[in-house]
């Protein structure tokens, strides 16, 4: 079964059972609070970390966060909190 077919089945199953898609389809949940805080749930690890740029591995590829004074506030197996002046978010597949 191809990856695309599997994603379609997961999507249909999530809709049918009324389950959150992020859980069923292994998708990240990304919450941006203004431009000062970013919460990433269901991540796969930190790839790069500086005060200007953070790269985080996610199931869709990688999330690149750019800004000023970026700090990792919480790092848990299922959640990361980033604080600072967030200027850009880029999802790279």
PDB file of N, CA, C and O in Angstrom:
ATOM      1  N   UNK A   1       0.849  -1.171   0.000  1.00  0.00           N
ATOM      2  CA  UNK A   1       0.000   0.000   0.000  1.00  0.00           C
ATOM      3  C   UNK A   1       0.899   1.240   0.000  1.00  0.00           C
ATOM      4  O   UNK A   1       1.839   1.338   0.789  1.00  0.00           O
ATOM      5  N   UNK A   2       0.600   2.167  -0.883  1.00  0.00           N
ATOM      6  CA  UNK A   2       1.424   3.370  -0.973  1.00  0.00           C
ATOM      7  C   UNK A   2       1.160   4.295   0.214  1.00  0.00           C
ATOM      8  O   UNK A   2       0.134   4.199   0.886  1.00  0.00           O
ATOM      9  N   UNK A   3       2.103   5.179   0.447  1.00  0.00           N
ATOM     10  CA  UNK A   3       1.979   6.124   1.559  1.00  0.00           C
ATOM     11  C   UNK A   3       0.772   7.046   1.363  1.00  0.00           C
ATOM     12  O   UNK A   3       0.078   7.391   2.319  1.00  0.00           O
ATOM     13  N   UNK A   4       0.536   7.436   0.113  1.00  0.00           N
ATOM     14  CA  UNK A   4      -0.594   8.318  -0.199  1.00  0.00           C
ATOM     15  C   UNK A   4      -1.918   7.619   0.097  1.00  0.00           C
ATOM     16  O   UNK A   4      -2.831   8.237   0.645  1.00  0.00           O
ATOM     17  N   UNK A   5      -2.036   6.344  -0.257  1.00  0.00           N
ATOM     18  CA  UNK A   5      -3.249   5.569   0.014  1.00  0.00           C
ATOM     19  C   UNK A   5      -3.469   5.425   1.509  1.00  0.00           C
ATOM     20  O   UNK A   5      -4.595   5.520   1.998  1.00  0.00           O
ATOM     21  N   UNK A   6      -2.379   5.193   2.227  1.00  0.00           N
ATOM     22  CA  UNK A   6      -2.474   5.046   3.679  1.00  0.00           C
ATOM     23  C   UNK A   6      -2.972   6.344   4.318  1.00  0.00           C
ATOM     24  O   UNK A   6      -3.796   6.303   5.232  1.00  0.00           O
ATOM     25  N   UNK A   7      -2.478   7.498   3.845  1.00  0.00           N
ATOM     26  CA  UNK A   7      -2.905   8.792   4.381  1.00  0.00           C
ATOM     27  C   UNK A   7      -4.393   9.027   4.120  1.00  0.00           C
ATOM     28  O   UNK A   7      -5.100   9.555   4.979  1.00  0.00           O
ATOM     29  N   UNK A   8      -4.875   8.629   2.917  1.00  0.00           N
ATOM     30  CA  UNK A   8      -6.292   8.794   2.595  1.00  0.00           C
ATOM     31  C   UNK A   8      -7.163   7.942   3.512  1.00  0.00           C
ATOM     32  O   UNK A   8      -8.203   8.399   3.986  1.00  0.00           O
ATOM     33  N   UNK A   9      -6.741   6.710   3.762  1.00  0.00           N
ATOM     34  CA  UNK A   9      -7.496   5.821   4.646  1.00  0.00           C
ATOM     35  C   UNK A   9      -7.509   6.385   6.068  1.00  0.00           C
ATOM     36  O   UNK A   9      -8.550   6.378   6.724  1.00  0.00           O
ATOM     37  N   UNK A  10      -6.368   6.870   6.548  1.00  0.00           N
ATOM     38  CA  UNK A  10      -6.306   7.465   7.883  1.00  0.00           C
ATOM     39  C   UNK A  10      -7.222   8.679   7.981  1.00  0.00           C
ATOM     40  O   UNK A  10      -7.897   8.867   8.993  1.00  0.00           O
ATOM     41  N   UNK A  11      -7.250   9.502   6.938  1.00  0.00           N
ATOM     42  CA  UNK A  11      -8.098  10.689   6.915  1.00  0.00           C
ATOM     43  C   UNK A  11      -9.578  10.289   6.990  1.00  0.00           C
ATOM     44  O   UNK A  11     -10.339  10.864   7.769  1.00  0.00           O
ATOM     45  N   UNK A  12      -9.983   9.297   6.174  1.00  0.00           N
ATOM     46  CA  UNK A  12     -11.363   8.825   6.193  1.00  0.00           C
ATOM     47  C   UNK A  12     -11.733   8.223   7.541  1.00  0.00           C
ATOM     48  O   UNK A  12     -12.829   8.457   8.051  1.00  0.00           O
ATOM     49  N   UNK A  13     -10.822   7.451   8.115  1.00  0.00           N
ATOM     50  CA  UNK A  13     -11.059   6.841   9.418  1.00  0.00           C
ATOM     51  C   UNK A  13     -11.225   7.899  10.502  1.00  0.00           C
ATOM     52  O   UNK A  13     -12.118   7.797  11.344  1.00  0.00           O
ATOM     53  N   UNK A  14     -10.374   8.907  10.481  1.00  0.00           N
ATOM     54  CA  UNK A  14     -10.468   9.990  11.464  1.00  0.00           C
ATOM     55  C   UNK A  14     -11.803  10.718  11.343  1.00  0.00           C
ATOM     56  O   UNK A  14     -12.437  11.035  12.349  1.00  0.00           O
ATOM     57  N   UNK A  15     -12.225  10.980  10.112  1.00  0.00           N
ATOM     58  CA  UNK A  15     -13.523  11.639   9.907  1.00  0.00           C
ATOM     59  C   UNK A  15     -14.672  10.765  10.378  1.00  0.00           C
ATOM     60  O   UNK A  15     -15.578  11.243  11.060  1.00  0.00           O
ATOM     61  N   UNK A  16     -14.642   9.484  10.017  1.00  0.00           N
ATOM     62  CA  UNK A  16     -15.720   8.563  10.355  1.00  0.00           C
ATOM     63  C   UNK A  16     -15.854   8.393  11.869  1.00  0.00           C
ATOM     64  O   UNK A  16     -16.963   8.410  12.404  1.00  0.00           O
ATOM     65  N   UNK A  17     -14.732   8.231  12.548  1.00  0.00           N
ATOM     66  CA  UNK A  17     -14.758   8.012  14.000  1.00  0.00           C
ATOM     67  C   UNK A  17     -14.735   9.315  14.802  1.00  0.00           C
ATOM     68  O   UNK A  17     -14.778   9.306  16.032  1.00  0.00           O
ATOM     69  N   UNK A  18     -14.666  10.437  14.076  1.00  0.00           N
ATOM     70  CA  UNK A  18     -14.615  11.761  14.702  1.00  0.00           C
ATOM     71  C   UNK A  18     -13.460  11.878  15.700  1.00  0.00           C
ATOM     72  O   UNK A  18     -13.618  12.378  16.814  1.00  0.00           O
ATOM     73  N   UNK A  19     -12.293  11.400  15.258  1.00  0.00           N
ATOM     74  CA  UNK A  19     -11.073  11.474  16.057  1.00  0.00           C
ATOM     75  C   UNK A  19     -10.216  12.632  15.563  1.00  0.00           C
ATOM     76  O   UNK A  19     -10.302  13.005  14.393  1.00  0.00           O
ATOM     77  N   UNK A  20      -9.381  13.211  16.445  1.00  0.00           N
ATOM     78  CA  UNK A  20      -8.477  14.287  16.001  1.00  0.00           C
ATOM     79  C   UNK A  20      -7.505  13.764  14.946  1.00  0.00           C
ATOM     80  O   UNK A  20      -6.861  12.733  15.143  1.00  0.00           O
ATOM     81  N   UNK A  21      -7.405  14.482  13.825  1.00  0.00           N
ATOM     82  CA  UNK A  21      -6.543  14.052  12.727  1.00  0.00           C
ATOM     83  C   UNK A  21      -5.070  14.024  13.117  1.00  0.00           C
ATOM     84  O   UNK A  21      -4.310  13.201  12.608  1.00  0.00           O
ATOM     85  N   UNK A  22      -4.661  14.919  14.017  1.00  0.00           N
ATOM     86  CA  UNK A  22      -3.251  14.942  14.405  1.00  0.00           C
ATOM     87  C   UNK A  22      -2.850  13.644  15.092  1.00  0.00           C
ATOM     88  O   UNK A  22      -1.701  13.220  14.970  1.00  0.00           O
ATOM     89  N   UNK A  23      -3.762  13.007  15.809  1.00  0.00           N
ATOM     90  CA  UNK A  23      -3.444  11.740  16.472  1.00  0.00           C
ATOM     91  C   UNK A  23      -3.470  10.570  15.502  1.00  0.00           C
ATOM     92  O   UNK A  23      -2.550   9.752  15.492  1.00  0.00           O
ATOM     93  N   UNK A  24      -4.506  10.485  14.693  1.00  0.00           N
ATOM     94  CA  UNK A  24      -4.675   9.359  13.787  1.00  0.00           C
ATOM     95  C   UNK A  24      -3.632   9.382  12.664  1.00  0.00           C
ATOM     96  O   UNK A  24      -3.108   8.335  12.285  1.00  0.00           O
ATOM     97  N   UNK A  25      -3.330  10.571  12.134  1.00  0.00           N
ATOM     98  CA  UNK A  25      -2.466  10.687  10.966  1.00  0.00           C
ATOM     99  C   UNK A  25      -1.028  11.061  11.318  1.00  0.00           C
ATOM    100  O   UNK A  25      -0.235  11.339  10.418  1.00  0.00           O
ATOM    101  N   UNK A  26      -0.677  11.073  12.590  1.00  0.00           N
ATOM    102  CA  UNK A  26       0.672  11.406  13.044  1.00  0.00           C
ATOM    103  C   UNK A  26       1.111  12.785  12.537  1.00  0.00           C
ATOM    104  O   UNK A  26       2.231  12.957  12.056  1.00  0.00           O
ATOM    105  N   UNK A  27       0.211  13.755  12.654  1.00  0.00           N
ATOM    106  CA  UNK A  27       0.506  15.120  12.220  1.00  0.00           C
ATOM    107  C   UNK A  27       0.922  15.975  13.415  1.00  0.00           C
ATOM    108  O   UNK A  27       0.469  15.742  14.535  1.00  0.00           O
ATOM    109  N   UNK A  28       1.781  16.960  13.178  1.00  0.00           N
ATOM    110  CA  UNK A  28       2.140  17.863  14.274  1.00  0.00           C
ATOM    111  C   UNK A  28       1.009  18.852  14.546  1.00  0.00           C
ATOM    112  O   UNK A  28       0.258  19.213  13.640  1.00  0.00           O
ATOM    113  N   UNK A  29       0.899  19.276  15.779  1.00  0.00           N
ATOM    114  CA  UNK A  29      -0.033  20.347  16.143  1.00  0.00           C
ATOM    115  C   UNK A  29       0.838  21.557  16.460  1.00  0.00           C
ATOM    116  O   UNK A  29       1.652  21.522  17.383  1.00  0.00           O
ATOM    117  N   UNK A  30       0.661  22.615  15.697  1.00  0.00           N
ATOM    118  CA  UNK A  30       1.491  23.809  15.826  1.00  0.00           C
ATOM    119  C   UNK A  30       0.594  24.965  16.253  1.00  0.00           C
ATOM    120  O   UNK A  30      -0.355  25.310  15.549  1.00  0.00           O
ATOM    121  N   UNK A  31       0.895  25.566  17.409  1.00  0.00           N
ATOM    122  CA  UNK A  31       0.099  26.661  17.941  1.00  0.00           C
ATOM    123  C   UNK A  31       0.983  27.886  18.107  1.00  0.00           C
ATOM    124  O   UNK A  31       1.977  27.853  18.831  1.00  0.00           O
ATOM    125  N   UNK A  32       0.615  28.961  17.434  1.00  0.00           N
ATOM    126  CA  UNK A  32       1.367  30.207  17.503  1.00  0.00           C
ATOM    127  C   UNK A  32       0.573  31.204  18.336  1.00  0.00           C
ATOM    128  O   UNK A  32      -0.588  31.481  18.038  1.00  0.00           O
ATOM    129  N   UNK A  33       1.200  31.743  19.380  1.00  0.00           N
ATOM    130  CA  UNK A  33       0.579  32.740  20.237  1.00  0.00           C
ATOM    131  C   UNK A  33       1.208  34.086  19.918  1.00  0.00           C
ATOM    132  O   UNK A  33       2.305  34.400  20.379  1.00  0.00           O
ATOM    133  N   UNK A  34       0.486  34.887  19.111  1.00  0.00           N
ATOM    134  CA  UNK A  34       1.047  36.156  18.656  1.00  0.00           C
ATOM    135  C   UNK A  34       2.324  35.884  17.886  1.00  0.00           C
ATOM    136  O   UNK A  34       2.378  34.987  17.045  1.00  0.00           O
ATOM    137  N   UNK A  35       3.353  36.667  18.179  1.00  0.00           N
ATOM    138  CA  UNK A  35       4.667  36.394  17.586  1.00  0.00           C
ATOM    139  C   UNK A  35       5.707  36.136  18.668  1.00  0.00           C
ATOM    140  O   UNK A  35       6.906  36.314  18.451  1.00  0.00           O
ATOM    141  N   UNK A  36       5.219  35.705  19.862  1.00  0.00           N
ATOM    142  CA  UNK A  36       6.136  35.537  20.991  1.00  0.00           C
ATOM    143  C   UNK A  36       6.280  34.101  21.487  1.00  0.00           C
ATOM    144  O   UNK A  36       7.239  33.795  22.196  1.00  0.00           O
ATOM    145  N   UNK A  37       5.351  33.213  21.133  1.00  0.00           N
ATOM    146  CA  UNK A  37       5.450  31.835  21.624  1.00  0.00           C
ATOM    147  C   UNK A  37       4.896  30.868  20.588  1.00  0.00           C
ATOM    148  O   UNK A  37       3.888  31.143  19.937  1.00  0.00           O
ATOM    149  N   UNK A  38       5.572  29.728  20.447  1.00  0.00           N
ATOM    150  CA  UNK A  38       5.175  28.685  19.514  1.00  0.00           C
ATOM    151  C   UNK A  38       5.217  27.347  20.247  1.00  0.00           C
ATOM    152  O   UNK A  38       6.221  27.008  20.872  1.00  0.00           O
ATOM    153  N   UNK A  39       4.122  26.588  20.167  1.00  0.00           N
ATOM    154  CA  UNK A  39       4.063  25.255  20.762  1.00  0.00           C
ATOM    155  C   UNK A  39       3.966  24.231  19.639  1.00  0.00           C
ATOM    156  O   UNK A  39       3.105  24.343  18.765  1.00  0.00           O
ATOM    157  N   UNK A  40       4.840  23.243  19.660  1.00  0.00           N
ATOM    158  CA  UNK A  40       4.843  22.187  18.653  1.00  0.00           C
ATOM    159  C   UNK A  40       4.640  20.859  19.372  1.00  0.00           C
ATOM    160  O   UNK A  40       5.476  20.441  20.172  1.00  0.00           O
ATOM    161  N   UNK A  41       3.526  20.205  19.079  1.00  0.00           N
ATOM    162  CA  UNK A  41       3.255  18.888  19.642  1.00  0.00           C
ATOM    163  C   UNK A  41       3.463  17.834  18.568  1.00  0.00           C
ATOM    164  O   UNK A  41       3.298  18.111  17.380  1.00  0.00           O
ATOM    165  N   UNK A  42       3.815  16.652  18.973  1.00  0.00           N
ATOM    166  CA  UNK A  42       4.027  15.516  18.081  1.00  0.00           C
ATOM    167  C   UNK A  42       5.203  15.765  17.135  1.00  0.00           C
ATOM    168  O   UNK A  42       5.083  15.576  15.924  1.00  0.00           O
ATOM    169  N   UNK A  43       6.327  16.185  17.688  1.00  0.00           N
ATOM    170  CA  UNK A  43       7.537  16.443  16.908  1.00  0.00           C
ATOM    171  C   UNK A  43       8.435  15.206  16.909  1.00  0.00           C
ATOM    172  O   UNK A  43       8.151  14.217  17.585  1.00  0.00           O
ATOM    173  N   UNK A  44       9.511  15.279  16.146  1.00  0.00           N
ATOM    174  CA  UNK A  44      10.455  14.153  16.065  1.00  0.00           C
ATOM    175  C   UNK A  44      11.868  14.543  16.475  1.00  0.00           C
ATOM    176  O   UNK A  44      12.804  13.768  16.277  1.00  0.00           O
ATOM    177  N   UNK A  45      12.035  15.725  17.040  1.00  0.00           N
ATOM    178  CA  UNK A  45      13.351  16.117  17.542  1.00  0.00           C
ATOM    179  C   UNK A  45      13.843  17.434  16.975  1.00  0.00           C
ATOM    180  O   UNK A  45      13.322  17.946  15.984  1.00  0.00           O
ATOM    181  N   UNK A  46      14.864  17.967  17.634  1.00  0.00           N
ATOM    182  CA  UNK A  46      15.470  19.236  17.244  1.00  0.00           C
ATOM    183  C   UNK A  46      16.658  18.948  16.331  1.00  0.00           C
ATOM    184  O   UNK A  46      17.514  18.125  16.657  1.00  0.00           O
ATOM    185  N   UNK A  47      16.706  19.626  15.191  1.00  0.00           N
ATOM    186  CA  UNK A  47      17.778  19.424  14.227  1.00  0.00           C
ATOM    187  C   UNK A  47      18.849  20.512  14.330  1.00  0.00           C
ATOM    188  O   UNK A  47      20.031  20.249  14.113  1.00  0.00           O
ATOM    189  N   UNK A  48      18.427  21.738  14.662  1.00  0.00           N
ATOM    190  CA  UNK A  48      19.355  22.866  14.778  1.00  0.00           C
ATOM    191  C   UNK A  48      18.758  23.875  15.757  1.00  0.00           C
ATOM    192  O   UNK A  48      17.546  24.090  15.788  1.00  0.00           O
ATOM    193  N   UNK A  49      19.630  24.488  16.553  1.00  0.00           N
ATOM    194  CA  UNK A  49      19.145  25.467  17.522  1.00  0.00           C
ATOM    195  C   UNK A  49      20.152  26.595  17.702  1.00  0.00           C
ATOM    196  O   UNK A  49      21.272  26.373  18.161  1.00  0.00           O
ATOM    197  N   UNK A  50      19.743  27.803  17.338  1.00  0.00           N
ATOM    198  CA  UNK A  50      20.481  29.024  17.650  1.00  0.00           C
ATOM    199  C   UNK A  50      19.443  30.042  18.111  1.00  0.00           C
ATOM    200  O   UNK A  50      18.244  29.767  18.063  1.00  0.00           O
ATOM    201  N   UNK A  51      19.892  31.212  18.555  1.00  0.00           N
ATOM    202  CA  UNK A  51      18.939  32.227  18.996  1.00  0.00           C
ATOM    203  C   UNK A  51      18.222  32.902  17.821  1.00  0.00           C
ATOM    204  O   UNK A  51      17.268  33.653  18.026  1.00  0.00           O
ATOM    205  N   UNK A  52      18.683  32.633  16.584  1.00  0.00           N
ATOM    206  CA  UNK A  52      18.035  33.201  15.395  1.00  0.00           C
ATOM    207  C   UNK A  52      17.276  32.173  14.565  1.00  0.00           C
ATOM    208  O   UNK A  52      16.424  32.542  13.756  1.00  0.00           O
ATOM    209  N   UNK A  53      17.574  30.883  14.754  1.00  0.00           N
ATOM    210  CA  UNK A  53      16.961  29.860  13.902  1.00  0.00           C
ATOM    211  C   UNK A  53      16.846  28.537  14.657  1.00  0.00           C
ATOM    212  O   UNK A  53      17.786  28.097  15.318  1.00  0.00           O
ATOM    213  N   UNK A  54      15.676  27.916  14.543  1.00  0.00           N
ATOM    214  CA  UNK A  54      15.450  26.594  15.130  1.00  0.00           C
ATOM    215  C   UNK A  54      14.831  25.715  14.052  1.00  0.00           C
ATOM    216  O   UNK A  54      13.857  26.106  13.409  1.00  0.00           O
ATOM    217  N   UNK A  55      15.397  24.529  13.855  1.00  0.00           N
ATOM    218  CA  UNK A  55      14.854  23.549  12.920  1.00  0.00           C
ATOM    219  C   UNK A  55      14.380  22.340  13.711  1.00  0.00           C
ATOM    220  O   UNK A  55      15.129  21.762  14.498  1.00  0.00           O
ATOM    221  N   UNK A  56      13.120  21.967  13.489  1.00  0.00           N
ATOM    222  CA  UNK A  56      12.521  20.851  14.221  1.00  0.00           C
ATOM    223  C   UNK A  56      11.995  19.830  13.227  1.00  0.00           C
ATOM    224  O   UNK A  56      11.292  20.185  12.280  1.00  0.00           O
ATOM    225  N   UNK A  57      12.329  18.575  13.437  1.00  0.00           N
ATOM    226  CA  UNK A  57      11.851  17.489  12.584  1.00  0.00           C
ATOM    227  C   UNK A  57      10.406  17.157  12.955  1.00  0.00           C
ATOM    228  O   UNK A  57      10.072  17.001  14.130  1.00  0.00           O
ATOM    229  N   UNK A  58       9.555  17.051  11.927  1.00  0.00           N
ATOM    230  CA  UNK A  58       8.155  16.665  12.113  1.00  0.00           C
ATOM    231  C   UNK A  58       7.804  15.620  11.055  1.00  0.00           C
ATOM    232  O   UNK A  58       8.579  15.391  10.127  1.00  0.00           O
ATOM    233  N   UNK A  59       6.658  14.998  11.189  1.00  0.00           N
ATOM    234  CA  UNK A  59       6.276  13.926  10.258  1.00  0.00           C
ATOM    235  C   UNK A  59       6.148  14.416   8.817  1.00  0.00           C
ATOM    236  O   UNK A  59       6.296  13.620   7.890  1.00  0.00           O
ATOM    237  N   UNK A  60       5.880  15.692   8.605  1.00  0.00           N
ATOM    238  CA  UNK A  60       5.719  16.249   7.257  1.00  0.00           C
ATOM    239  C   UNK A  60       7.039  16.700   6.645  1.00  0.00           C
ATOM    240  O   UNK A  60       7.071  17.062   5.469  1.00  0.00           O
ATOM    241  N   UNK A  61       8.116  16.689   7.403  1.00  0.00           N
ATOM    242  CA  UNK A  61       9.426  17.158   6.933  1.00  0.00           C
ATOM    243  C   UNK A  61      10.147  17.873   8.068  1.00  0.00           C
ATOM    244  O   UNK A  61      10.556  17.261   9.055  1.00  0.00           O
ATOM    245  N   UNK A  62      10.293  19.189   7.900  1.00  0.00           N
ATOM    246  CA  UNK A  62      10.886  19.956   8.996  1.00  0.00           C
ATOM    247  C   UNK A  62      10.238  21.328   9.092  1.00  0.00           C
ATOM    248  O   UNK A  62       9.781  21.893   8.098  1.00  0.00           O
ATOM    249  N   UNK A  63      10.209  21.848  10.307  1.00  0.00           N
ATOM    250  CA  UNK A  63       9.677  23.173  10.592  1.00  0.00           C
ATOM    251  C   UNK A  63      10.856  24.070  10.911  1.00  0.00           C
ATOM    252  O   UNK A  63      11.647  23.771  11.806  1.00  0.00           O
ATOM    253  N   UNK A  64      10.976  25.173  10.178  1.00  0.00           N
ATOM    254  CA  UNK A  64      12.064  26.127  10.386  1.00  0.00           C
ATOM    255  C   UNK A  64      11.467  27.385  10.999  1.00  0.00           C
ATOM    256  O   UNK A  64      10.566  27.998  10.426  1.00  0.00           O
ATOM    257  N   UNK A  65      11.973  27.764  12.160  1.00  0.00           N
ATOM    258  CA  UNK A  65      11.512  28.949  12.877  1.00  0.00           C
ATOM    259  C   UNK A  65      12.658  29.953  12.868  1.00  0.00           C
ATOM    260  O   UNK A  65      13.769  29.633  13.289  1.00  0.00           O
ATOM    261  N   UNK A  66      12.394  31.162  12.392  1.00  0.00           N
ATOM    262  CA  UNK A  66      13.410  32.208  12.382  1.00  0.00           C
ATOM    263  C   UNK A  66      12.906  33.401  13.175  1.00  0.00           C
ATOM    264  O   UNK A  66      11.712  33.703  13.175  1.00  0.00           O
ATOM    265  N   UNK A  67      13.827  34.075  13.851  1.00  0.00           N
ATOM    266  CA  UNK A  67      13.448  35.235  14.640  1.00  0.00           C
ATOM    267  C   UNK A  67      14.627  35.774  15.418  1.00  0.00           C
ATOM    268  O   UNK A  67      15.782  35.588  15.036  1.00  0.00           O
ATOM    269  N   UNK A  68      14.319  36.444  16.512  1.00  0.00           N
ATOM    270  CA  UNK A  68      15.347  37.034  17.369  1.00  0.00           C
ATOM    271  C   UNK A  68      15.144  36.569  18.806  1.00  0.00           C
ATOM    272  O   UNK A  68      14.014  36.486  19.289  1.00  0.00           O
ATOM    273  N   UNK A  69      16.226  36.273  19.469  1.00  0.00           N
ATOM    274  CA  UNK A  69      16.160  35.867  20.879  1.00  0.00           C
ATOM    275  C   UNK A  69      15.352  34.606  21.114  1.00  0.00           C
ATOM    276  O   UNK A  69      14.666  34.489  22.130  1.00  0.00           O
ATOM    277  N   UNK A  70      15.424  33.665  20.191  1.00  0.00           N
ATOM    278  CA  UNK A  70      14.650  32.423  20.325  1.00  0.00           C
ATOM    279  C   UNK A  70      15.235  31.545  21.420  1.00  0.00           C
ATOM    280  O   UNK A  70      16.446  31.339  21.499  1.00  0.00           O
ATOM    281  N   UNK A  71      14.347  31.033  22.261  1.00  0.00           N
ATOM    282  CA  UNK A  71      14.729  30.193  23.396  1.00  0.00           C
ATOM    283  C   UNK A  71      13.790  29.000  23.450  1.00  0.00           C
ATOM    284  O   UNK A  71      12.581  29.143  23.264  1.00  0.00           O
ATOM    285  N   UNK A  72      14.347  27.825  23.703  1.00  0.00           N
ATOM    286  CA  UNK A  72      13.524  26.632  23.930  1.00  0.00           C
ATOM    287  C   UNK A  72      13.125  26.609  25.400  1.00  0.00           C
ATOM    288  O   UNK A  72      13.976  26.393  26.264  1.00  0.00           O
ATOM    289  N   UNK A  73      11.861  26.825  25.696  1.00  0.00           N
ATOM    290  CA  UNK A  73      11.389  26.859  27.079  1.00  0.00           C
ATOM    291  C   UNK A  73      11.109  25.462  27.624  1.00  0.00           C
ATOM    292  O   UNK A  73      11.510  25.135  28.741  1.00  0.00           O
ATOM    293  N   UNK A  74      10.434  24.655  26.850  1.00  0.00           N
ATOM    294  CA  UNK A  74      10.109  23.288  27.265  1.00  0.00           C
ATOM    295  C   UNK A  74      10.513  22.332  26.157  1.00  0.00           C
ATOM    296  O   UNK A  74      10.251  22.577  24.980  1.00  0.00           O
ATOM    297  N   UNK A  75      11.148  21.249  26.547  1.00  0.00           N
ATOM    298  CA  UNK A  75      11.455  20.187  25.595  1.00  0.00           C
ATOM    299  C   UNK A  75      11.017  18.878  26.245  1.00  0.00           C
ATOM    300  O   UNK A  75      11.646  18.379  27.178  1.00  0.00           O
ATOM    301  N   UNK A  76       9.926  18.344  25.723  1.00  0.00           N
ATOM    302  CA  UNK A  76       9.405  17.070  26.196  1.00  0.00           C
ATOM    303  C   UNK A  76       9.348  16.124  25.004  1.00  0.00           C
ATOM    304  O   UNK A  76       9.418  16.578  23.862  1.00  0.00           O
ATOM    305  N   UNK A  77       9.223  14.827  25.239  1.00  0.00           N
ATOM    306  CA  UNK A  77       9.160  13.883  24.119  1.00  0.00           C
ATOM    307  C   UNK A  77       8.031  14.183  23.127  1.00  0.00           C
ATOM    308  O   UNK A  77       8.138  13.843  21.948  1.00  0.00           O
ATOM    309  N   UNK A  78       6.956  14.814  23.595  1.00  0.00           N
ATOM    310  CA  UNK A  78       5.822  15.079  22.706  1.00  0.00           C
ATOM    311  C   UNK A  78       5.545  16.564  22.474  1.00  0.00           C
ATOM    312  O   UNK A  78       4.629  16.900  21.723  1.00  0.00           O
ATOM    313  N   UNK A  79       6.313  17.464  23.099  1.00  0.00           N
ATOM    314  CA  UNK A  79       6.031  18.893  22.975  1.00  0.00           C
ATOM    315  C   UNK A  79       7.289  19.737  23.126  1.00  0.00           C
ATOM    316  O   UNK A  79       8.163  19.442  23.941  1.00  0.00           O
ATOM    317  N   UNK A  80       7.359  20.804  22.316  1.00  0.00           N
ATOM    318  CA  UNK A  80       8.431  21.791  22.425  1.00  0.00           C
ATOM    319  C   UNK A  80       7.786  23.171  22.471  1.00  0.00           C
ATOM    320  O   UNK A  80       6.872  23.452  21.696  1.00  0.00           O
ATOM    321  N   UNK A  81       8.250  24.033  23.368  1.00  0.00           N
ATOM    322  CA  UNK A  81       7.789  25.421  23.426  1.00  0.00           C
ATOM    323  C   UNK A  81       8.960  26.329  23.071  1.00  0.00           C
ATOM    324  O   UNK A  81      10.041  26.227  23.651  1.00  0.00           O
ATOM    325  N   UNK A  82       8.727  27.219  22.108  1.00  0.00           N
ATOM    326  CA  UNK A  82       9.728  28.186  21.664  1.00  0.00           C
ATOM    327  C   UNK A  82       9.223  29.577  22.014  1.00  0.00           C
ATOM    328  O   UNK A  82       8.065  29.906  21.757  1.00  0.00           O
ATOM    329  N   UNK A  83      10.098  30.399  22.605  1.00  0.00           N
ATOM    330  CA  UNK A  83       9.738  31.778  22.912  1.00  0.00           C
ATOM    331  C   UNK A  83      10.776  32.716  22.329  1.00  0.00           C
ATOM    332  O   UNK A  83      11.927  32.334  22.116  1.00  0.00           O
ATOM    333  N   UNK A  84      10.365  33.935  22.076  1.00  0.00           N
ATOM    334  CA  UNK A  84      11.216  34.962  21.496  1.00  0.00           C
ATOM    335  C   UNK A  84      10.416  35.735  20.470  1.00  0.00           C
ATOM    336  O   UNK A  84       9.194  35.596  20.404  1.00  0.00           O
ATOM    337  N   UNK A  85      11.076  36.535  19.679  1.00  0.00           N
ATOM    338  CA  UNK A  85      10.408  37.285  18.614  1.00  0.00           C
ATOM    339  C   UNK A  85      10.409  36.417  17.352  1.00  0.00           C
ATOM    340  O   UNK A  85      11.414  36.338  16.647  1.00  0.00           O
ATOM    341  N   UNK A  86       9.286  35.776  17.079  1.00  0.00           N
ATOM    342  CA  UNK A  86       9.159  34.865  15.944  1.00  0.00           C
ATOM    343  C   UNK A  86       8.790  35.669  14.710  1.00  0.00           C
ATOM    344  O   UNK A  86       7.779  36.371  14.683  1.00  0.00           O
ATOM    345  N   UNK A  87       9.630  35.555  13.691  1.00  0.00           N
ATOM    346  CA  UNK A  87       9.413  36.330  12.463  1.00  0.00           C
ATOM    347  C   UNK A  87       8.877  35.477  11.317  1.00  0.00           C
ATOM    348  O   UNK A  87       8.002  35.923  10.575  1.00  0.00           O
ATOM    349  N   UNK A  88       9.387  34.263  11.162  1.00  0.00           N
ATOM    350  CA  UNK A  88       8.916  33.395  10.083  1.00  0.00           C
ATOM    351  C   UNK A  88       8.811  31.946  10.534  1.00  0.00           C
ATOM    352  O   UNK A  88       9.570  31.479  11.383  1.00  0.00           O
ATOM    353  N   UNK A  89       7.850  31.251   9.942  1.00  0.00           N
ATOM    354  CA  UNK A  89       7.693  29.795  10.093  1.00  0.00           C
ATOM    355  C   UNK A  89       7.672  29.218   8.689  1.00  0.00           C
ATOM    356  O   UNK A  89       6.909  29.672   7.836  1.00  0.00           O
ATOM    357  N   UNK A  90       8.498  28.229   8.452  1.00  0.00           N
ATOM    358  CA  UNK A  90       8.552  27.598   7.135  1.00  0.00           C
ATOM    359  C   UNK A  90       8.417  26.087   7.328  1.00  0.00           C
ATOM    360  O   UNK A  90       9.141  25.477   8.116  1.00  0.00           O
ATOM    361  N   UNK A  91       7.469  25.497   6.589  1.00  0.00           N
ATOM    362  CA  UNK A  91       7.300  24.045   6.596  1.00  0.00           C
ATOM    363  C   UNK A  91       7.960  23.524   5.326  1.00  0.00           C
ATOM    364  O   UNK A  91       7.503  23.811   4.220  1.00  0.00           O
ATOM    365  N   UNK A  92       9.041  22.755   5.488  1.00  0.00           N
ATOM    366  CA  UNK A  92       9.753  22.182   4.349  1.00  0.00           C
ATOM    367  C   UNK A  92       9.477  20.690   4.279  1.00  0.00           C
ATOM    368  O   UNK A  92       9.710  19.961   5.243  1.00  0.00           O
ATOM    369  N   UNK A  93       8.984  20.243   3.142  1.00  0.00           N
ATOM    370  CA  UNK A  93       8.679  18.815   2.973  1.00  0.00           C
ATOM    371  C   UNK A  93       9.898  18.064   2.532  1.00  0.00           C
ATOM    372  O   UNK A  93       9.839  16.849   2.338  1.00  0.00           O
TER     373      UNK A  93
END
